[in-house]
Amino acid sequence: MPGLDSGQFGKLLIAAGLMLIVAGGVFIGLSKLGLFRLPGDMEFGGKNWKVYFPIASCIVLSVILTLMLWLIQRFRK
């Protein structure tokens, strides 16, 4: 990458990895709370396949993230 030396690139990879670990933990926690089994989440499948569309869960996550970002922006002013 232009403008990044190997030390900066290594720190960037470590930060990205830590963000993925945190995101994975959040998704595990939310699934244990039942977020990804809401009415409106569709699941289709057969004997050897399954397709899952978490429509209602995506709407709930979108509302939560929108409110969080709105609050952060409001308090930064």
VMD Tcl script that builds the backbone (N, CA, C; Angstrom):
set m [mol new atoms 231]
animate dup $m
set s [atomselect $m all]
$s set {name element resname resid chain x y z} {
  {N N MET 1 A 0.846 -1.176 0.000}
  {CA C MET 1 A 0.000 0.000 0.000}
  {C C MET 1 A 0.891 1.238 0.000}
  {N N PRO 2 A 0.611 2.180 -0.848}
  {CA C PRO 2 A 1.418 3.385 -0.864}
  {C C PRO 2 A 1.185 4.209 0.387}
  {N N GLY 3 A 2.265 4.703 0.972}
  {CA C GLY 3 A 2.159 5.538 2.152}
  {C C GLY 3 A 2.207 4.784 3.468}
  {N N LEU 4 A 2.201 3.463 3.448}
  {CA C LEU 4 A 2.276 2.674 4.675}
  {C C LEU 4 A 3.570 1.881 4.692}
  {N N ASP 5 A 4.307 1.984 5.798}
  {CA C ASP 5 A 5.459 1.102 5.912}
  {C C ASP 5 A 4.998 -0.197 6.558}
  {N N SER 6 A 5.890 -1.141 6.685}
  {CA C SER 6 A 5.496 -2.469 7.169}
  {C C SER 6 A 5.010 -2.427 8.616}
  {N N GLY 7 A 5.551 -1.523 9.428}
  {CA C GLY 7 A 5.102 -1.415 10.817}
  {C C GLY 7 A 3.677 -0.905 10.918}
  {N N GLN 8 A 3.358 0.111 10.112}
  {CA C GLN 8 A 2.004 0.647 10.118}
  {C C GLN 8 A 1.012 -0.367 9.568}
  {N N PHE 9 A 1.427 -1.091 8.539}
  {CA C PHE 9 A 0.540 -2.092 7.955}
  {C C PHE 9 A 0.261 -3.209 8.956}
  {N N GLY 10 A 1.269 -3.604 9.721}
  {CA C GLY 10 A 1.082 -4.625 10.747}
  {C C GLY 10 A 0.105 -4.174 11.815}
  {N N LYS 11 A 0.218 -2.900 12.235}
  {CA C LYS 11 A -0.720 -2.365 13.228}
  {C C LYS 11 A -2.136 -2.312 12.667}
  {N N LEU 12 A -2.253 -1.975 11.392}
  {CA C LEU 12 A -3.556 -1.946 10.751}
  {C C LEU 12 A -4.186 -3.339 10.727}
  {N N LEU 13 A -3.393 -4.356 10.423}
  {CA C LEU 13 A -3.912 -5.732 10.412}
  {C C LEU 13 A -4.326 -6.189 11.804}
  {N N ILE 14 A -3.547 -5.820 12.817}
  {CA C ILE 14 A -3.897 -6.183 14.190}
  {C C ILE 14 A -5.205 -5.500 14.598}
  {N N ALA 15 A -5.346 -4.215 14.270}
  {CA C ALA 15 A -6.583 -3.493 14.606}
  {C C ALA 15 A -7.783 -4.104 13.895}
  {N N ALA 16 A -7.611 -4.475 12.620}
  {CA C ALA 16 A -8.711 -5.098 11.880}
  {C C ALA 16 A -9.080 -6.445 12.504}
  {N N GLY 17 A -8.089 -7.208 12.914}
  {CA C GLY 17 A -8.353 -8.494 13.553}
  {C C GLY 17 A -9.093 -8.333 14.871}
  {N N LEU 18 A -8.691 -7.338 15.664}
  {CA C LEU 18 A -9.375 -7.098 16.935}
  {C C LEU 18 A -10.818 -6.652 16.713}
  {N N MET 19 A -11.042 -5.841 15.677}
  {CA C MET 19 A -12.413 -5.429 15.375}
  {C C MET 19 A -13.261 -6.614 14.945}
  {N N LEU 20 A -12.683 -7.554 14.198}
  {CA C LEU 20 A -13.434 -8.753 13.810}
  {C C LEU 20 A -13.755 -9.624 15.011}
  {N N ILE 21 A -12.823 -9.724 15.962}
  {CA C ILE 21 A -13.068 -10.513 17.170}
  {C C ILE 21 A -14.210 -9.893 17.976}
  {N N VAL 22 A -14.186 -8.573 18.126}
  {CA C VAL 22 A -15.255 -7.894 18.866}
  {C C VAL 22 A -16.591 -8.062 18.151}
  {N N ALA 23 A -16.601 -7.889 16.834}
  {CA C ALA 23 A -17.843 -8.054 16.072}
  {C C ALA 23 A -18.373 -9.479 16.197}
  {N N GLY 24 A -17.496 -10.457 16.163}
  {CA C GLY 24 A -17.915 -11.845 16.334}
  {C C GLY 24 A -18.523 -12.082 17.707}
  {N N GLY 25 A -17.912 -11.512 18.741}
  {CA C GLY 25 A -18.453 -11.638 20.090}
  {C C GLY 25 A -19.819 -10.991 20.224}
  {N N VAL 26 A -19.988 -9.843 19.585}
  {CA C VAL 26 A -21.288 -9.162 19.620}
  {C C VAL 26 A -22.348 -10.013 18.935}
  {N N PHE 27 A -22.023 -10.584 17.782}
  {CA C PHE 27 A -22.999 -11.411 17.080}
  {C C PHE 27 A -23.333 -12.673 17.866}
  {N N ILE 28 A -22.358 -13.269 18.533}
  {CA C ILE 28 A -22.632 -14.446 19.366}
  {C C ILE 28 A -23.561 -14.057 20.518}
  {N N GLY 29 A -23.272 -12.926 21.159}
  {CA C GLY 29 A -24.112 -12.460 22.254}
  {C C GLY 29 A -25.529 -12.149 21.811}
  {N N LEU 30 A -25.661 -11.491 20.656}
  {CA C LEU 30 A -26.996 -11.161 20.158}
  {C C LEU 30 A -27.773 -12.404 19.759}
  {N N SER 31 A -27.091 -13.396 19.220}
  {CA C SER 31 A -27.805 -14.614 18.847}
  {C C SER 31 A -28.271 -15.378 20.083}
  {N N LYS 32 A -27.506 -15.304 21.181}
  {CA C LYS 32 A -27.943 -15.953 22.420}
  {C C LYS 32 A -29.149 -15.245 23.022}
  {N N LEU 33 A -29.285 -13.951 22.726}
  {CA C LEU 33 A -30.467 -13.205 23.183}
  {C C LEU 33 A -31.677 -13.441 22.301}
  {N N GLY 34 A -31.483 -14.147 21.181}
  {CA C GLY 34 A -32.588 -14.468 20.294}
  {C C GLY 34 A -32.797 -13.468 19.179}
  {N N LEU 35 A -31.832 -12.615 18.929}
  {CA C LEU 35 A -32.029 -11.587 17.908}
  {C C LEU 35 A -32.193 -12.176 16.522}
  {N N PHE 36 A -31.468 -13.212 16.194}
  {CA C PHE 36 A -31.517 -13.750 14.847}
  {C C PHE 36 A -32.577 -14.847 14.693}
  {N N ARG 37 A -33.576 -14.832 15.547}
  {CA C ARG 37 A -34.718 -15.741 15.438}
  {C C ARG 37 A -36.016 -14.971 15.639}
  {N N LEU 38 A -36.062 -13.767 15.104}
  {CA C LEU 38 A -37.260 -12.931 15.253}
  {C C LEU 38 A -38.326 -13.336 14.248}
  {N N PRO 39 A -39.592 -13.047 14.558}
  {CA C PRO 39 A -40.626 -13.229 13.539}
  {C C PRO 39 A -40.321 -12.274 12.381}
  {N N GLY 40 A -40.337 -12.745 11.211}
  {CA C GLY 40 A -39.957 -11.946 10.054}
  {C C GLY 40 A -38.627 -12.389 9.471}
  {N N ASP 41 A -37.854 -13.155 10.225}
  {CA C ASP 41 A -36.642 -13.777 9.699}
  {C C ASP 41 A -37.067 -15.056 8.986}
  {N N MET 42 A -36.726 -15.145 7.727}
  {CA C MET 42 A -37.186 -16.282 6.924}
  {C C MET 42 A -36.081 -17.313 6.760}
  {N N GLU 43 A -36.479 -18.567 6.790}
  {CA C GLU 43 A -35.550 -19.672 6.621}
  {C C GLU 43 A -36.183 -20.705 5.696}
  {N N PHE 44 A -35.474 -21.023 4.647}
  {CA C PHE 44 A -35.925 -22.029 3.694}
  {C C PHE 44 A -34.871 -23.108 3.619}
  {N N GLY 45 A -35.292 -24.319 3.351}
  {CA C GLY 45 A -34.298 -25.364 3.210}
  {C C GLY 45 A -34.890 -26.680 2.796}
  {N N GLY 46 A -33.993 -27.529 2.434}
  {CA C GLY 46 A -34.357 -28.871 2.059}
  {C C GLY 46 A -33.561 -29.856 2.887}
  {N N LYS 47 A -33.361 -31.018 2.350}
  {CA C LYS 47 A -32.662 -32.065 3.073}
  {C C LYS 47 A -31.181 -31.715 3.291}
  {N N ASN 48 A -30.529 -31.151 2.283}
  {CA C ASN 48 A -29.096 -30.894 2.374}
  {C C ASN 48 A -28.723 -29.426 2.209}
  {N N TRP 49 A -29.671 -28.522 2.307}
  {CA C TRP 49 A -29.351 -27.113 2.134}
  {C C TRP 49 A -30.275 -26.241 2.976}
  {N N LYS 50 A -29.821 -25.009 3.251}
  {CA C LYS 50 A -30.613 -24.073 4.035}
  {C C LYS 50 A -30.256 -22.651 3.601}
  {N N VAL 51 A -31.256 -21.802 3.435}
  {CA C VAL 51 A -31.069 -20.393 3.129}
  {C C VAL 51 A -31.777 -19.600 4.212}
  {N N TYR 52 A -31.082 -18.643 4.790}
  {CA C TYR 52 A -31.607 -17.877 5.907}
  {C C TYR 52 A -31.581 -16.387 5.551}
  {N N PHE 53 A -32.733 -15.704 5.652}
  {CA C PHE 53 A -32.844 -14.276 5.384}
  {C C PHE 53 A -33.273 -13.565 6.672}
  {N N PRO 54 A -32.335 -12.952 7.406}
  {CA C PRO 54 A -32.686 -12.284 8.679}
  {C C PRO 54 A -33.219 -10.868 8.461}
  {N N ILE 55 A -34.382 -10.750 7.840}
  {CA C ILE 55 A -34.928 -9.435 7.485}
  {C C ILE 55 A -35.258 -8.616 8.733}
  {N N ALA 56 A -36.012 -9.167 9.651}
  {CA C ALA 56 A -36.406 -8.429 10.854}
  {C C ALA 56 A -35.191 -8.113 11.725}
  {N N SER 57 A -34.249 -9.034 11.829}
  {CA C SER 57 A -33.047 -8.788 12.622}
  {C C SER 57 A -32.214 -7.662 12.017}
  {N N CYS 58 A -32.140 -7.588 10.700}
  {CA C CYS 58 A -31.399 -6.506 10.044}
  {C C CYS 58 A -32.056 -5.159 10.306}
  {N N ILE 59 A -33.376 -5.126 10.323}
  {CA C ILE 59 A -34.076 -3.873 10.608}
  {C C ILE 59 A -33.813 -3.434 12.041}
  {N N VAL 60 A -33.858 -4.369 12.985}
  {CA C VAL 60 A -33.594 -4.040 14.387}
  {C C VAL 60 A -32.155 -3.537 14.546}
  {N N LEU 61 A -31.181 -4.224 13.955}
  {CA C LEU 61 A -29.788 -3.786 14.032}
  {C C LEU 61 A -29.601 -2.415 13.403}
  {N N SER 62 A -30.271 -2.154 12.306}
  {CA C SER 62 A -30.169 -0.858 11.643}
  {C C SER 62 A -30.702 0.254 12.537}
  {N N VAL 63 A -31.812 0.030 13.187}
  {CA C VAL 63 A -32.377 1.037 14.089}
  {C C VAL 63 A -31.441 1.284 15.268}
  {N N ILE 64 A -30.902 0.223 15.853}
  {CA C ILE 64 A -29.990 0.358 16.993}
  {C C ILE 64 A -28.734 1.123 16.591}
  {N N LEU 65 A -28.122 0.756 15.469}
  {CA C LEU 65 A -26.910 1.442 15.023}
  {C C LEU 65 A -27.186 2.893 14.653}
  {N N THR 66 A -28.329 3.166 14.039}
  {CA C THR 66 A -28.683 4.539 13.697}
  {C C THR 66 A -28.832 5.389 14.950}
  {N N LEU 67 A -29.500 4.852 15.968}
  {CA C LEU 67 A -29.653 5.592 17.220}
  {C C LEU 67 A -28.319 5.815 17.910}
  {N N MET 68 A -27.454 4.806 17.910}
  {CA C MET 68 A -26.137 4.953 18.532}
  {C C MET 68 A -25.318 6.029 17.830}
  {N N LEU 69 A -25.276 5.989 16.502}
  {CA C LEU 69 A -24.505 6.975 15.754}
  {C C LEU 69 A -25.106 8.372 15.892}
  {N N TRP 70 A -26.431 8.475 15.967}
  {CA C TRP 70 A -27.071 9.755 16.164}
  {C C TRP 70 A -26.694 10.339 17.523}
  {N N LEU 71 A -26.702 9.486 18.573}
  {CA C LEU 71 A -26.322 9.949 19.908}
  {C C LEU 71 A -24.861 10.385 19.955}
  {N N ILE 72 A -23.990 9.630 19.325}
  {CA C ILE 72 A -22.566 9.993 19.299}
  {C C ILE 72 A -22.382 11.331 18.606}
  {N N GLN 73 A -23.045 11.517 17.477}
  {CA C GLN 73 A -22.923 12.774 16.743}
  {C C GLN 73 A -23.492 13.937 17.555}
  {N N ARG 74 A -24.578 13.700 18.247}
  {CA C ARG 74 A -25.212 14.760 19.037}
  {C C ARG 74 A -24.321 15.201 20.194}
  {N N PHE 75 A -23.653 14.257 20.876}
  {CA C PHE 75 A -22.813 14.602 22.003}
  {C C PHE 75 A -21.455 15.162 21.595}
  {N N ARG 76 A -21.035 14.946 20.351}
  {CA C ARG 76 A -19.755 15.490 19.884}
  {C C ARG 76 A -19.845 16.966 19.546}
  {N N LYS 77 A -21.050 17.489 19.342}
  {CA C LYS 77 A -21.209 18.902 18.980}
  {C C LYS 77 A -21.050 19.796 20.174}
}
mol reanalyze $m
mol bondsrecalc $m
mol representation Tube
mol addrep $m
